[in-house]
């Protein structure tokens, strides 16, 4: 089922009106299948680089649709092209890629009344990756049917990426496996529990932040608390590093960059009257600005050494590069905006703010232009404030249909504009 959509598309002022055939409402059968698929993933969450069952389930469904998915070289995750070989003679046009992340989180599912709770202790799809995966799968099934009918103007690539929650993220591994070869643009969604189902949030430019991991070991001479002058006084040194380094770093870079060092763990000592020889701190470094993120390691190293040196503590620093900010490209952002408006109307898109969360979708955008939309998953009218990475996280499953419509419309609009 399809419908004609003729309109002056935003961003194309002065161009001729583009007649675009968009897929119609998803059949009840496909809707039910996608909800069931998402619930199955939700019940069987797998951590990064362990997504064997998830990979097999996606692969089996794509193969049933007559497609030929390829498991990535790293052993989990897949890439699948739709419509390849059916395009006109001549050089192949760059493809539009759709990316989903497939891993879960190492936290327990705490939903009390839910028939599809996680069956794996200490594991949960508490970030919506089961929804992202189902959206890309559903879009792939719709587009595969269009390709079978000869109605898909240009090939599309599906990317099911493992290990998004593992720094520095599975995106780099996927890119090394060749998932961006022949790709001209890439799009993705991320669940947002602050946006109503039926709507998406968009932002041109940075929409997430950079996120790195920081681990510090401090070492020195220990001793009795009665004679701190004869020791390195590591507990005090660790406390000063914890409190002074974030402030020092913030004063050495433009405040508008939003560079922030935040600790999640500090550990030292075992007795009240013994100054220890070892202390550890770990946390994250987040940054709103791409250029400041590139300067962050040198700034953080220098600040740690400076503060630790005051107390004669020797520092060992493990600075793990995570992800740069996701920076939405203007043209692809408008493509998503226009696709959503075409399917759901002008009130289905809202502006969104840059968050301090990290997302390894950013690594794809270092290679090709792309954009990420925030997919509304809140039940309209619900007043309960929910957040990601919590054990009771859940979604309004109508968001799956919205995501499928968004991606299929984007693929067709992109082909029509080229």
Secondary structure as the mmCIF struct_conf table of DSSP 4:
data_model
#
loop_
_struct_conf.conf_type_id
_struct_conf.id
_struct_conf.beg_label_comp_id
_struct_conf.beg_label_asym_id
_struct_conf.beg_label_seq_id
_struct_conf.end_label_comp_id
_struct_conf.end_label_asym_id
_struct_conf.end_label_seq_id
STRN STRN1 UNK A 2 UNK A 7
TURN_TY1_P TURN_TY1_P1 UNK A 10 UNK A 11
TURN_TY1_P TURN_TY1_P2 UNK A 13 UNK A 14
BEND BEND1 UNK A 15 UNK A 15
HELX_LH_PP_P HELX_LH_PP_P1 UNK A 16 UNK A 17
STRN STRN2 UNK A 18 UNK A 23
BEND BEND2 UNK A 25 UNK A 25
HELX_LH_PP_P HELX_LH_PP_P2 UNK A 26 UNK A 27
HELX_RH_AL_P HELX_RH_AL_P1 UNK A 28 UNK A 43
TURN_TY1_P TURN_TY1_P3 UNK A 44 UNK A 44
TURN_TY1_P TURN_TY1_P4 UNK A 48 UNK A 49
HELX_RH_AL_P HELX_RH_AL_P2 UNK A 52 UNK A 64
TURN_TY1_P TURN_TY1_P5 UNK A 65 UNK A 66
STRN STRN3 UNK A 70 UNK A 71
TURN_TY1_P TURN_TY1_P6 UNK A 73 UNK A 74
BEND BEND3 UNK A 75 UNK A 76
STRN STRN4 UNK A 78 UNK A 82
BEND BEND4 UNK A 83 UNK A 83
TURN_TY1_P TURN_TY1_P7 UNK A 84 UNK A 85
BEND BEND5 UNK A 87 UNK A 87
HELX_LH_PP_P HELX_LH_PP_P3 UNK A 88 UNK A 88
BEND BEND6 UNK A 89 UNK A 91
HELX_LH_PP_P HELX_LH_PP_P4 UNK A 92 UNK A 94
STRN STRN5 UNK A 95 UNK A 101
STRN STRN6 UNK A 105 UNK A 105
BEND BEND7 UNK A 106 UNK A 107
BEND BEND8 UNK A 112 UNK A 113
TURN_TY1_P TURN_TY1_P8 UNK A 115 UNK A 116
BEND BEND9 UNK A 119 UNK A 120
TURN_TY1_P TURN_TY1_P9 UNK A 121 UNK A 122
STRN STRN7 UNK A 124 UNK A 124
BEND BEND10 UNK A 127 UNK A 128
HELX_RH_AL_P HELX_RH_AL_P3 UNK A 129 UNK A 148
TURN_TY1_P TURN_TY1_P10 UNK A 149 UNK A 150
BEND BEND11 UNK A 154 UNK A 154
STRN STRN8 UNK A 156 UNK A 161
TURN_TY1_P TURN_TY1_P11 UNK A 164 UNK A 165
BEND BEND12 UNK A 166 UNK A 166
TURN_TY1_P TURN_TY1_P12 UNK A 167 UNK A 168
TURN_TY1_P TURN_TY1_P13 UNK A 170 UNK A 170
HELX_RH_AL_P HELX_RH_AL_P4 UNK A 171 UNK A 176
TURN_TY1_P TURN_TY1_P14 UNK A 177 UNK A 182
STRN STRN9 UNK A 183 UNK A 196
TURN_TY1_P TURN_TY1_P15 UNK A 197 UNK A 198
STRN STRN10 UNK A 200 UNK A 202
BEND BEND13 UNK A 204 UNK A 204
STRN STRN11 UNK A 205 UNK A 206
BEND BEND14 UNK A 208 UNK A 208
STRN STRN12 UNK A 210 UNK A 219
STRN STRN13 UNK A 223 UNK A 224
HELX_RH_3T_P HELX_RH_3T_P1 UNK A 225 UNK A 230
BEND BEND15 UNK A 231 UNK A 231
HELX_RH_AL_P HELX_RH_AL_P5 UNK A 234 UNK A 251
TURN_TY1_P TURN_TY1_P16 UNK A 252 UNK A 252
BEND BEND16 UNK A 253 UNK A 253
HELX_RH_3T_P HELX_RH_3T_P2 UNK A 255 UNK A 257
STRN STRN14 UNK A 260 UNK A 268
BEND BEND17 UNK A 270 UNK A 271
TURN_TY1_P TURN_TY1_P17 UNK A 272 UNK A 273
STRN STRN15 UNK A 274 UNK A 275
BEND BEND18 UNK A 277 UNK A 277
STRN STRN16 UNK A 278 UNK A 287
BEND BEND19 UNK A 288 UNK A 288
HELX_RH_AL_P HELX_RH_AL_P6 UNK A 290 UNK A 310
TURN_TY1_P TURN_TY1_P18 UNK A 311 UNK A 312
STRN STRN17 UNK A 314 UNK A 323
STRN STRN18 UNK A 327 UNK A 328
HELX_RH_AL_P HELX_RH_AL_P7 UNK A 330 UNK A 344
HELX_RH_3T_P HELX_RH_3T_P3 UNK A 346 UNK A 348
STRN STRN19 UNK A 349 UNK A 351
HELX_LH_PP_P HELX_LH_PP_P5 UNK A 353 UNK A 355
BEND BEND20 UNK A 356 UNK A 356
TURN_TY1_P TURN_TY1_P19 UNK A 360 UNK A 361
HELX_RH_AL_P HELX_RH_AL_P8 UNK A 362 UNK A 365
TURN_TY1_P TURN_TY1_P20 UNK A 366 UNK A 367
BEND BEND21 UNK A 368 UNK A 368
STRN STRN20 UNK A 369 UNK A 378
HELX_LH_PP_P HELX_LH_PP_P6 UNK A 379 UNK A 379
TURN_TY1_P TURN_TY1_P21 UNK A 380 UNK A 381
BEND BEND22 UNK A 388 UNK A 390
TURN_TY1_P TURN_TY1_P22 UNK A 391 UNK A 392
TURN_TY1_P TURN_TY1_P23 UNK A 397 UNK A 397
HELX_RH_AL_P HELX_RH_AL_P9 UNK A 398 UNK A 417
#
